[in-house]
Amino acid sequence: MPTPLPQDLPRHEQRLAWARAAAGEPGASLERASTDAGFRSYWRLYGGGSTRIVMDSPPDLEDVWPWLRVRDLLGDAGVRVPAVLARDEVQGFLLLEDLGGDTYLQVLGDGNADALFDAAITQLLKLQAVRVDDAFPAYDEALLLRELRLFDEWFLGRHLGITLDPEAAARLEDIHRLLVDAALDQAQVLVHRDFMPRNLMPAADGPAVLDFQDAVRGPIAYDPLCLFKDAFVSWPQSRVDGWLARYHARARDAGLPVPDLERFHRDADLIGVQRHLKVLGIFARLRHRDGKPRYLEDAPRFLAYLDAVLPRYPALAPLAELIDTRVRPRLRDANEKGSK
């Protein structure tokens, strides 16, 4: 049974008291291990000659139940996920194994990327093979559109101050419709939604997969695209194409419902456009709503991803025009003001 904690204690005191009790180490100490874009925080527990990780997920801000439900689902299917050593769902604390301080993002390099990504594909194939029923959250039309409109509201509107006239707004809505239809037309599997190097931890039997609580049933090309076109590190297109082809071959051999390779590349391109727009919106929201400005430093990376794809698809020309004629001039203006 969880140990009840006085609710009038500050959260940092609750966290330390719970961690000491859960680990059986009354003299243990906590140090910040990492931050998260959401309301969770992670702390390294020192005591008893070993270290463990405490996840603090304040119940009124971020329920820990979705993390636990998906963690158990993935673990039962053989996906390498963090071991849970103690849990208190009501108070929002978990005691986890310590997988170290480095994620894939810190250890990836030109020389080891092929091997590390191949190991990541192994975990991804297990994840995509998990069977989920119709009650599992779906990457449906409503969610896809809601994500796309983060770009409209937060990146264009709030961050850049761009107001579209009715004709331009209609053209952008047509783009959204095209991207949503393309996503729904793909084979639907379990989708992590952030299967990228920062959410993979080197482990002998891994990599271990993190940050999976927002998993949904959705398009099969989404997670491979996420892995190779990351939010925080970019690779030459030739290497990305090679890794996508490697994933495709292994997925086909594993019996996953991938289409032919040419169609798969198209699916990855289009779901990538949806993700790139969404992420630009999320990064702008993190800055303006949540006071986390550093994420927007990676906006140029996502514009470069879009530049590489949009010219291949004539139907996406209005989006390319919007970026060239409205977005880039506003970004230049913002950068010039910031440098003065």
C-alpha positions as CSV (number, residue, x, y, z in Angstrom):
1,M,0.0,0.0,0.0
2,P,1.3,3.5,-0.8
3,T,2.4,5.5,2.2
4,P,0.0,8.5,2.7
5,L,1.9,11.8,2.7
6,P,0.7,15.0,4.4
7,Q,-0.9,17.0,1.6
8,D,0.2,20.3,3.1
9,L,3.9,19.5,2.5
10,P,5.5,21.2,-0.5
11,R,5.8,18.9,-3.5
12,H,9.6,18.6,-3.2
13,E,9.2,17.4,0.4
14,Q,6.5,14.9,-0.5
15,R,8.7,13.6,-3.3
16,L,11.7,13.0,-1.1
17,A,9.7,11.4,1.7
18,W,8.0,9.1,-0.8
19,A,11.2,8.1,-2.5
20,R,13.0,7.3,0.7
21,A,10.1,5.2,1.9
22,A,9.7,3.4,-1.5
23,A,13.4,2.6,-1.7
24,G,13.8,1.8,2.0
25,E,16.6,4.3,2.2
26,P,15.8,6.9,4.9
27,G,19.0,8.8,4.2
28,A,18.6,8.9,0.4
29,S,19.0,12.1,-1.5
30,L,17.5,13.3,-4.8
31,E,19.0,15.3,-7.7
32,R,17.3,16.5,-10.8
33,A,17.9,13.9,-13.6
34,S,16.1,15.5,-16.5
35,T,13.3,17.7,-17.5
36,D,10.3,17.0,-19.7
37,A,8.2,19.2,-22.0
38,G,5.2,18.3,-20.0
39,F,4.6,18.6,-16.2
40,R,6.5,15.4,-15.3
41,S,9.9,15.6,-13.7
42,Y,12.6,13.0,-13.2
43,W,15.0,12.7,-10.2
44,R,18.0,10.5,-9.5
45,L,17.8,8.8,-6.1
46,Y,21.1,8.2,-4.4
47,G,21.3,5.7,-1.5
48,G,22.2,2.2,-0.5
49,G,25.1,2.1,-3.0
50,S,22.9,2.3,-6.1
51,T,20.8,4.8,-8.0
52,R,17.2,4.8,-9.1
53,I,14.9,7.2,-10.9
54,V,11.9,8.9,-9.3
55,M,9.2,10.1,-11.8
56,D,7.1,12.9,-10.3
57,S,3.8,13.3,-12.2
58,P,1.6,15.7,-10.2
59,P,-1.9,14.2,-10.3
60,D,-3.6,17.6,-10.9
61,L,-1.3,18.4,-13.9
62,E,-0.4,15.1,-15.5
63,D,-2.0,11.8,-14.6
64,V,0.5,8.9,-14.4
65,W,-2.1,6.3,-15.3
66,P,-1.7,6.6,-19.1
67,W,2.1,6.1,-18.7
68,L,1.6,3.0,-16.6
69,R,-1.1,1.5,-18.9
70,V,1.0,1.8,-22.0
71,R,4.2,0.7,-20.2
72,D,2.5,-2.5,-19.1
73,L,1.1,-3.1,-22.6
74,L,4.4,-2.7,-24.3
75,G,6.3,-4.6,-21.6
76,D,4.0,-7.6,-22.0
77,A,4.8,-7.6,-25.8
78,G,8.5,-7.7,-25.2
79,V,9.3,-4.0,-25.8
80,R,12.2,-2.9,-23.6
81,V,10.6,-0.3,-21.2
82,P,11.8,0.9,-17.8
83,A,11.3,-1.4,-14.9
84,V,8.9,-0.1,-12.3
85,L,10.2,-0.8,-8.8
86,A,7.5,0.9,-6.8
87,R,4.4,2.9,-7.8
88,D,1.9,5.3,-6.2
89,E,-0.6,6.2,-8.8
90,V,-2.7,8.3,-6.5
91,Q,0.1,10.6,-5.4
92,G,1.8,10.5,-8.8
93,F,5.1,8.9,-7.9
94,L,7.0,6.1,-9.6
95,L,10.3,4.5,-8.6
96,L,12.1,3.2,-11.8
97,E,15.3,1.5,-12.7
98,D,18.2,3.9,-13.6
99,L,19.1,3.5,-17.2
100,G,21.9,6.1,-17.1
101,G,22.3,9.7,-18.0
102,D,22.6,9.5,-21.8
103,T,19.8,9.0,-24.3
104,Y,20.4,8.0,-28.0
105,L,20.5,11.8,-28.7
106,Q,23.8,12.0,-26.7
107,V,25.5,8.9,-28.1
108,L,24.5,8.9,-31.7
109,G,27.2,9.8,-34.2
110,D,28.1,9.1,-37.9
111,G,30.0,6.0,-37.0
112,N,27.4,4.2,-34.8
113,A,24.1,5.5,-36.2
114,D,23.5,2.4,-38.5
115,A,23.9,0.0,-35.6
116,L,22.0,2.1,-33.1
117,F,19.1,2.7,-35.5
118,D,18.9,-1.0,-36.4
119,A,18.5,-1.7,-32.6
120,A,15.8,0.9,-32.4
121,I,14.0,-0.6,-35.4
122,T,14.0,-3.9,-33.5
123,Q,12.1,-2.3,-30.6
124,L,9.8,-0.4,-33.0
125,L,8.8,-3.6,-34.8
126,K,7.8,-5.1,-31.5
127,L,5.8,-2.0,-30.6
128,Q,4.0,-1.9,-34.0
129,A,3.1,-5.5,-33.7
130,V,1.1,-4.9,-30.4
131,R,-2.5,-5.6,-31.1
132,V,-4.9,-2.9,-29.8
133,D,-8.6,-2.9,-30.0
134,D,-11.1,-0.2,-31.2
135,A,-11.3,1.1,-27.6
136,F,-7.6,2.2,-27.8
137,P,-7.2,6.0,-28.5
138,A,-7.0,6.5,-32.3
139,Y,-5.1,8.9,-34.4
140,D,-8.4,9.9,-36.0
141,E,-9.4,12.8,-38.1
142,A,-10.2,15.0,-35.1
143,L,-6.8,14.5,-33.5
144,L,-4.9,14.9,-36.7
145,L,-6.7,18.2,-37.5
146,R,-6.3,19.4,-33.9
147,E,-2.6,18.9,-34.1
148,L,-2.3,20.6,-37.5
149,R,-4.2,23.6,-36.2
150,L,-1.5,24.1,-33.6
151,F,0.6,25.4,-36.5
152,D,-2.1,27.8,-37.5
153,E,-2.9,29.1,-34.0
154,W,0.5,29.1,-32.2
155,F,3.2,29.3,-34.9
156,L,1.6,31.4,-37.5
157,G,-0.8,33.4,-35.3
158,R,0.8,33.7,-31.8
159,H,4.5,33.5,-32.7
160,L,4.7,35.2,-36.1
161,G,1.6,37.4,-35.9
162,I,0.4,36.1,-39.3
163,T,-3.3,36.5,-40.1
164,L,-4.4,34.7,-43.2
165,D,-7.1,36.2,-45.5
166,P,-10.1,33.8,-46.3
167,E,-8.6,32.6,-49.5
168,A,-5.2,31.7,-48.0
169,A,-6.9,30.2,-45.0
170,A,-9.0,28.0,-47.3
171,R,-5.8,26.9,-49.2
172,L,-4.2,25.9,-45.9
173,E,-7.3,24.0,-44.8
174,D,-7.1,22.1,-48.1
175,I,-3.6,21.1,-47.3
176,H,-4.7,19.9,-43.9
177,R,-7.4,17.9,-45.5
178,L,-4.9,16.2,-47.9
179,L,-2.6,15.3,-45.0
180,V,-5.3,13.9,-42.9
181,D,-6.7,11.8,-45.7
182,A,-3.2,10.5,-46.5
183,A,-2.7,9.5,-42.8
184,L,-6.1,7.8,-42.5
185,D,-5.4,5.9,-45.7
186,Q,-2.3,4.2,-44.2
187,A,-2.4,0.9,-42.4
188,Q,-3.1,1.5,-38.8
189,V,-0.8,0.2,-36.0
190,L,0.2,1.2,-32.5
191,V,2.0,4.5,-32.8
192,H,4.3,5.9,-30.1
193,R,4.1,9.5,-31.5
194,D,7.5,10.5,-30.3
195,F,9.7,7.6,-31.2
196,M,12.9,9.6,-31.5
197,P,16.5,9.5,-30.2
198,R,15.7,11.6,-27.1
199,N,13.2,8.9,-26.0
200,L,15.5,5.9,-26.4
201,M,18.0,4.9,-23.8
202,P,21.0,2.7,-24.5
203,A,20.6,-0.6,-22.8
204,A,22.1,-4.1,-23.3
205,D,18.7,-5.5,-24.1
206,G,17.3,-2.4,-25.7
207,P,17.3,0.4,-26.4
208,A,14.7,1.1,-23.7
209,V,11.7,3.1,-24.9
210,L,10.5,6.2,-23.0
211,D,7.7,8.7,-23.1
212,F,5.1,6.4,-24.6
213,Q,2.1,7.6,-22.7
214,D,0.5,9.3,-25.7
215,A,0.4,6.2,-27.9
216,V,-2.5,5.8,-30.3
217,R,-3.6,3.6,-33.1
218,G,-2.5,5.3,-36.3
219,P,-0.4,5.4,-39.5
220,I,2.4,2.9,-39.8
221,A,4.9,5.4,-41.3
222,Y,4.7,7.8,-38.4
223,D,7.2,6.4,-36.0
224,P,9.8,5.5,-38.6
225,L,9.7,9.0,-39.9
226,C,10.0,10.3,-36.3
227,L,13.1,8.3,-35.7
228,F,15.0,9.4,-38.7
229,K,13.8,13.0,-39.0
230,D,14.3,14.0,-35.4
231,A,13.4,17.2,-33.6
232,F,16.9,17.8,-32.4
233,V,19.3,16.2,-34.9
234,S,19.3,16.1,-38.7
235,W,20.8,13.6,-41.1
236,P,21.6,13.7,-44.9
237,Q,18.6,12.7,-46.9
238,S,20.5,9.8,-48.5
239,R,21.0,8.2,-45.0
240,V,17.4,8.8,-44.1
241,D,16.2,7.1,-47.3
242,G,18.5,4.2,-46.5
243,W,17.2,3.8,-43.0
244,L,13.6,4.0,-44.2
245,A,14.3,1.3,-46.7
246,R,16.0,-0.8,-44.0
247,Y,13.0,-0.4,-41.7
248,H,10.6,-1.2,-44.6
249,A,12.4,-4.5,-45.4
250,R,12.5,-5.6,-41.8
251,A,8.8,-4.6,-41.3
252,R,7.8,-6.6,-44.4
253,D,9.7,-9.6,-43.1
254,A,8.1,-9.3,-39.7
255,G,4.6,-9.4,-41.4
256,L,3.7,-5.8,-40.6
257,P,1.3,-4.2,-43.1
258,V,3.7,-1.9,-45.0
259,P,2.9,-1.1,-48.7
260,D,5.4,-1.2,-51.5
261,L,8.6,0.8,-50.9
262,E,7.6,3.7,-53.3
263,R,4.2,4.1,-51.6
264,F,5.8,3.8,-48.2
265,H,8.2,6.7,-49.0
266,R,5.2,8.8,-50.0
267,D,3.4,7.9,-46.9
268,A,6.4,8.9,-44.8
269,D,6.8,12.2,-46.6
270,L,3.2,13.2,-46.1
271,I,2.9,12.1,-42.5
272,G,6.2,13.9,-42.0
273,V,4.7,17.2,-43.2
274,Q,1.8,16.7,-40.7
275,R,4.3,16.1,-37.9
276,H,6.6,19.0,-38.9
277,L,3.7,21.5,-38.8
278,K,2.4,20.1,-35.5
279,V,5.9,20.3,-33.9
280,L,6.3,23.9,-35.0
281,G,3.0,24.7,-33.3
282,I,3.9,22.8,-30.2
283,F,7.3,24.5,-29.9
284,A,5.6,27.9,-30.3
285,R,3.0,27.0,-27.6
286,L,5.8,25.9,-25.3
287,R,7.4,29.3,-25.6
288,H,4.3,31.5,-25.4
289,R,2.1,29.5,-23.0
290,D,4.5,27.5,-20.9
291,G,7.6,29.8,-20.8
292,K,9.9,27.3,-22.5
293,P,11.6,29.2,-25.3
294,R,14.5,26.9,-26.1
295,Y,12.4,24.5,-28.2
296,L,11.8,27.1,-30.9
297,E,15.5,27.3,-31.6
298,D,14.9,24.1,-33.6
299,A,12.3,25.7,-35.9
300,P,14.8,26.1,-38.8
301,R,15.3,22.3,-38.7
302,F,11.6,21.7,-39.4
303,L,11.5,24.3,-42.1
304,A,14.4,22.5,-43.7
305,Y,12.5,19.2,-43.5
306,L,9.5,20.8,-45.2
307,D,11.8,22.3,-47.9
308,A,13.0,18.8,-48.7
309,V,9.5,17.4,-49.2
310,L,7.1,20.1,-50.4
311,P,8.6,20.5,-54.0
312,R,7.9,16.8,-54.7
313,Y,4.2,17.2,-54.3
314,P,2.4,19.8,-56.5
315,A,-0.7,19.7,-54.2
316,L,1.5,21.1,-51.4
317,A,2.6,24.1,-53.4
318,P,0.3,26.5,-51.4
319,L,2.1,25.5,-48.2
320,A,5.5,26.1,-49.8
321,E,4.4,29.5,-51.0
322,L,3.1,30.4,-47.5
323,I,6.4,29.5,-45.9
324,D,8.5,31.3,-48.5
325,T,6.4,34.5,-48.7
326,R,5.0,34.9,-45.2
327,V,6.8,32.7,-42.7
328,R,10.5,33.3,-43.6
329,P,10.2,37.1,-43.8
330,R,8.6,37.2,-40.3
331,L,11.2,34.9,-38.9
332,R,14.0,37.1,-40.4
333,D,12.3,40.2,-38.9
334,A,12.1,38.4,-35.5
335,N,15.7,37.3,-35.6
336,E,16.9,40.8,-36.5
337,K,15.0,42.4,-33.6
338,G,16.4,39.8,-31.3
339,S,20.0,40.5,-32.3
340,K,19.7,44.3,-31.6
